[in-house]
Amino acid sequence: MFLIRFAFYFTLSFAILCIPIGGNRHLFDKFYSLVTPYADKAVMTTKQKLTVTKRYSRKLYSNSEPLEKDEIKTNLAGVQKKIQKVNKHPDDSYTDEERERLKKVLSND
């Protein structure tokens, strides 16, 4: 039913648009000349919007890519300092009495 209705309306529209209006012109040509400037503006605006959207989406995607190592992409970042943990024994000197007490404490565990 849909295909029959579609074919009927398409044929009717085609027949109406082919009506000659004088000067070897048809009704379709008149509609075409009226609508063309607006259609051109709509197409240009759409192309500009798509270009801007594409540029922003590329920026968003480039900021979301996982990096192999941490790095900062801006020059406004502070100086990075590397902190290394060094496991050294304290440089304190213990007396014999303190060493004995430490051994007792550690051996009780």
Buried (B, 14 or more C-beta within 10 A) or exposed (E): EEEEEEEEEEEEEEEEBEEEEEEEEBEBBBEEEEEEEEEEEEEEEEEEEEEEEEEEEEEEEEEEEEEEEEEEEEEEEEEEEEEEEEEEEEEEEEEEEEEEEEEEEEEEE
